[in-house]
C-alpha cells in the first residue's frame, strides 16, 4: 500500500476519534504524529518530510508494528523521541 494511502487512513481515523477540542487542529501543510516508546508525544511536522527516504523508513516501521490500527487515533511512529528529534532536525536543515 502506498504511503499516501496509509496516511489518508491514519488521518481519517484520527478525525473519528473523540479527542478534546483543538487537539486535532493541524495547520495546512502539516501533519500530526505521535512519537515515543512508552509515553507518546504529539509532534506537528511539515508534510514535505514525507518525501524523505529516512522518514519513509519510519512510516514502514509504523506499518509493520501497528498496521493501520494506531492506538493514538493518528499516525504513531515507533521510535524514541530523541531519535525522532534528531531526524526532524536533520530534515529541517535540508
Secondary structure, 3 states (H helix, E strand, C coil): CCHHHHHHHHHHHHHHCCCCCCCCCCCCCEEEEEECCCCCEEEEEEHHHHHCHHHHHHHHHHHHHHCCCCCCCCEEECCCHHHHHHHHHHHHHC
